[in-house]
Amino acid sequence: MTAGYPAAGRSEYPPGVILAGGRSSRMGSDKSARLLGGIPLLQHVIERFAPQTSMVGVNRNISDKLDFAPTIPVFADTVPGHVGPMGGVLAAMRHARVFTPTGSHVATVPTDTPFFPRDLVARLQMAISGPDEIAVAFSGETMHPVFALWPIALADALETWLLTDEKRRVRSFIERHPMSAVPFAPLDTADGPIDQFFNINTPADLETAERWLPLIRENER
């Protein structure tokens, strides 16, 4: 096991980082700490993501250790000023380079999407054909740009882009580089199809997720 990380999935998987550095303005409080089924959202994501990675960390601009997982490293953005989700991706690249110096990619997921596929990383890995290629999850025509495998070698290019691009649109950065789109179908449940990339931005979204949680669990048995 690499120092600084708890045991996670198999060694052939890439390191993974959960992006939890957003402002949560529409939720009114830190999304990662809001409870779903009595468990913090961030804990749901860790439990789903860790088995898909060789090691897992959390990017957020609060340096406190996690009460429910004190061995998981928590680290802030490397570019100051809340530059958006790609600031978290850059921090993930920098952090992965320290702990996996020979690795080619780092996987990222956000903290507010607790139902993402349990085979996400494996399928993203299968789509990669070279060390400089990004693999990104899609549902239908919708890109989910922070559900991705990122070449760690792009860190310097990403930092330059963050410091010089005024709009900082995630899709804009991705489209500058080789990319594989990886499609994921919705889950068929007793309540109808559910998008596995449903994200929780508001209290109303959280209520929807509470309603869907038992359906997801039943589907995954």
C-alpha positions as CSV (number, residue, x, y, z in Angstrom):
1,M,0.0,0.0,0.0
2,T,1.3,3.5,-0.9
3,A,2.0,5.7,2.1
4,G,-0.7,8.2,2.9
5,Y,-3.6,6.2,1.4
6,P,-5.9,3.5,2.9
7,A,-6.2,0.2,1.1
8,A,-8.6,0.5,-1.8
9,G,-9.1,-1.6,-5.0
10,R,-6.7,-3.6,-7.1
11,S,-3.2,-2.3,-7.9
12,E,-3.9,-2.3,-11.7
13,Y,-6.4,0.4,-11.2
14,P,-5.4,4.1,-11.3
15,P,-5.4,6.4,-8.2
16,G,-8.7,8.2,-7.7
17,V,-9.5,11.6,-6.3
18,I,-13.0,12.9,-5.2
19,L,-13.6,16.5,-6.1
20,A,-15.3,18.2,-3.2
21,G,-14.0,21.8,-3.4
22,G,-17.1,23.5,-4.8
23,R,-18.9,26.3,-3.0
24,S,-22.3,24.4,-2.6
25,S,-24.1,27.7,-3.1
26,R,-27.4,26.2,-4.3
27,M,-27.4,23.7,-1.4
28,G,-26.8,26.4,1.2
29,S,-24.2,24.3,3.1
30,D,-21.4,21.9,2.3
31,K,-22.8,19.3,0.0
32,S,-20.3,16.7,0.9
33,A,-21.5,16.7,4.5
34,R,-25.3,16.5,3.7
35,L,-26.9,13.2,4.7
36,L,-28.3,10.7,2.3
37,G,-29.9,7.7,4.0
38,G,-28.2,9.0,7.2
39,I,-24.7,8.9,5.6
40,P,-22.7,11.9,4.4
41,L,-22.7,12.2,0.6
42,L,-18.9,12.1,0.6
43,Q,-19.0,8.8,2.4
44,H,-21.3,7.4,-0.2
45,V,-18.9,8.4,-2.9
46,I,-15.9,7.1,-1.1
47,E,-17.5,3.7,-0.5
48,R,-18.5,3.4,-4.2
49,F,-15.2,4.8,-5.6
50,A,-12.5,3.3,-3.4
51,P,-12.9,-0.3,-4.7
52,Q,-12.4,1.0,-8.3
53,T,-9.1,2.6,-7.6
54,S,-5.6,1.7,-6.3
55,M,-5.8,4.5,-3.8
56,V,-8.2,7.4,-3.0
57,G,-7.9,11.0,-1.9
58,V,-10.2,14.0,-1.5
59,N,-9.7,17.4,-3.0
60,R,-11.4,20.1,-1.0
61,N,-10.3,23.5,0.4
62,I,-11.0,22.4,3.9
63,S,-7.9,20.6,5.3
64,D,-9.7,18.8,8.1
65,K,-9.4,15.0,8.2
66,L,-12.6,13.1,7.5
67,D,-14.2,11.8,10.8
68,F,-15.4,8.6,9.1
69,A,-12.2,7.9,7.1
70,P,-9.3,9.7,8.9
71,T,-6.6,7.9,6.9
72,I,-7.8,9.3,3.6
73,P,-5.7,12.3,2.6
74,V,-7.5,15.6,2.1
75,F,-5.7,18.3,0.0
76,A,-6.6,21.7,-1.4
77,D,-6.4,23.2,-4.9
78,T,-2.9,24.1,-6.1
79,V,-4.2,27.2,-7.9
80,P,-5.8,29.7,-5.5
81,G,-9.0,31.6,-6.1
82,H,-11.8,28.9,-6.6
83,V,-11.0,28.4,-10.3
84,G,-13.7,25.7,-10.7
85,P,-13.7,21.9,-11.1
86,M,-10.6,21.8,-13.3
87,G,-8.7,23.3,-10.3
88,G,-9.6,20.1,-8.5
89,V,-8.5,18.0,-11.5
90,L,-5.1,19.8,-11.5
91,A,-4.7,19.1,-7.8
92,A,-5.6,15.5,-8.4
93,M,-2.9,15.2,-11.1
94,R,-0.3,16.8,-8.9
95,H,-1.2,14.6,-5.9
96,A,-1.2,11.5,-8.0
97,R,2.2,12.2,-9.5
98,V,3.7,12.3,-5.9
99,F,2.1,9.0,-4.9
100,T,2.2,7.1,-8.2
101,P,5.2,8.5,-10.0
102,T,5.1,5.8,-12.7
103,G,1.3,6.0,-13.2
104,S,-0.2,7.5,-16.4
105,H,-3.7,8.6,-15.3
106,V,-5.8,9.7,-12.3
107,A,-9.5,9.1,-12.0
108,T,-11.8,11.8,-10.7
109,V,-15.5,11.9,-9.6
110,P,-17.4,14.7,-7.9
111,T,-18.8,14.5,-4.3
112,D,-22.4,15.2,-5.3
113,T,-23.2,12.2,-7.5
114,P,-23.7,9.1,-5.3
115,F,-25.1,6.7,-7.8
116,F,-22.4,6.6,-10.4
117,P,-21.5,3.2,-12.0
118,R,-19.6,0.7,-9.9
119,D,-17.7,-0.2,-13.1
120,L,-16.9,3.4,-14.0
121,V,-13.2,3.3,-13.8
122,A,-12.8,-0.1,-15.4
123,R,-14.8,1.0,-18.4
124,L,-12.9,4.3,-18.7
125,Q,-9.6,2.3,-18.6
126,M,-10.8,0.0,-21.4
127,A,-11.4,3.0,-23.6
128,I,-7.9,4.5,-23.2
129,S,-5.6,3.7,-26.1
130,G,-2.6,5.8,-25.2
131,P,-0.9,7.6,-22.2
132,D,-2.0,11.0,-23.4
133,E,-5.7,10.2,-23.9
134,I,-8.6,11.4,-21.7
135,A,-11.6,9.1,-21.1
136,V,-14.9,10.8,-20.2
137,A,-18.2,9.3,-19.2
138,F,-21.4,10.1,-21.2
139,S,-25.0,9.3,-20.7
140,G,-26.8,9.8,-24.0
141,E,-25.4,13.0,-25.6
142,T,-24.5,14.4,-22.1
143,M,-20.9,14.6,-21.2
144,H,-20.0,14.2,-17.5
145,P,-16.6,15.8,-17.7
146,V,-15.3,15.3,-14.2
147,F,-16.1,11.6,-14.3
148,A,-13.0,11.0,-16.2
149,L,-9.5,9.5,-16.5
150,W,-6.9,12.2,-16.9
151,P,-3.3,11.9,-18.1
152,I,-1.1,13.1,-15.3
153,A,1.3,14.4,-17.9
154,L,-1.2,17.1,-18.8
155,A,-0.8,18.9,-15.4
156,D,1.4,21.7,-16.7
157,A,-0.8,22.3,-19.7
158,L,-3.9,22.4,-17.5
159,E,-2.3,24.8,-15.1
160,T,-1.4,27.2,-17.9
161,W,-5.0,26.9,-19.2
162,L,-6.5,27.7,-15.8
163,L,-4.3,30.8,-15.5
164,T,-5.0,32.1,-19.0
165,D,-8.5,31.0,-20.1
166,E,-11.1,33.4,-18.8
167,K,-14.1,31.1,-19.2
168,R,-12.5,27.9,-17.9
169,R,-15.1,25.6,-19.6
170,V,-14.2,22.0,-18.8
171,R,-15.3,20.8,-22.2
172,S,-13.0,23.4,-23.8
173,F,-10.0,21.9,-22.2
174,I,-11.0,18.3,-23.0
175,E,-11.5,19.1,-26.6
176,R,-7.9,20.3,-26.9
177,H,-6.7,16.7,-26.3
178,P,-7.3,13.2,-27.5
179,M,-10.5,12.0,-25.9
180,S,-12.6,8.8,-25.7
181,A,-16.3,9.1,-24.9
182,V,-17.5,6.2,-22.8
183,P,-21.3,5.7,-22.8
184,F,-23.3,4.5,-19.8
185,A,-27.0,3.5,-19.9
186,P,-29.5,4.5,-17.2
187,L,-30.4,2.0,-14.5
188,D,-33.7,0.2,-15.0
189,T,-35.5,0.3,-11.7
190,A,-39.0,-0.4,-10.4
191,D,-39.6,3.4,-10.6
192,G,-38.3,3.7,-14.2
193,P,-34.9,4.5,-15.6
194,I,-32.5,6.5,-13.4
195,D,-29.5,8.4,-14.7
196,Q,-26.5,7.0,-12.8
197,F,-24.9,10.5,-13.0
198,F,-27.8,12.3,-11.3
199,N,-26.1,15.0,-9.2
200,I,-27.3,16.7,-6.1
201,N,-27.2,20.5,-6.2
202,T,-30.2,21.6,-4.1
203,P,-32.3,20.4,-1.2
204,A,-35.0,19.2,-3.7
205,D,-32.3,17.1,-5.5
206,L,-31.4,15.6,-2.1
207,E,-35.1,14.6,-1.6
208,T,-35.2,13.0,-5.0
209,A,-32.0,11.0,-4.2
210,E,-33.5,9.8,-0.9
211,R,-36.5,8.5,-2.8
212,W,-34.2,6.8,-5.3
213,L,-31.7,5.3,-2.8
214,P,-33.6,2.1,-2.0
215,L,-34.3,1.6,-5.7
216,I,-30.6,1.8,-6.5
217,R,-29.7,-0.6,-3.7
218,E,-32.3,-3.1,-4.9
219,N,-31.0,-2.8,-8.5
220,E,-27.4,-3.4,-7.4
221,R,-28.1,-6.5,-5.3
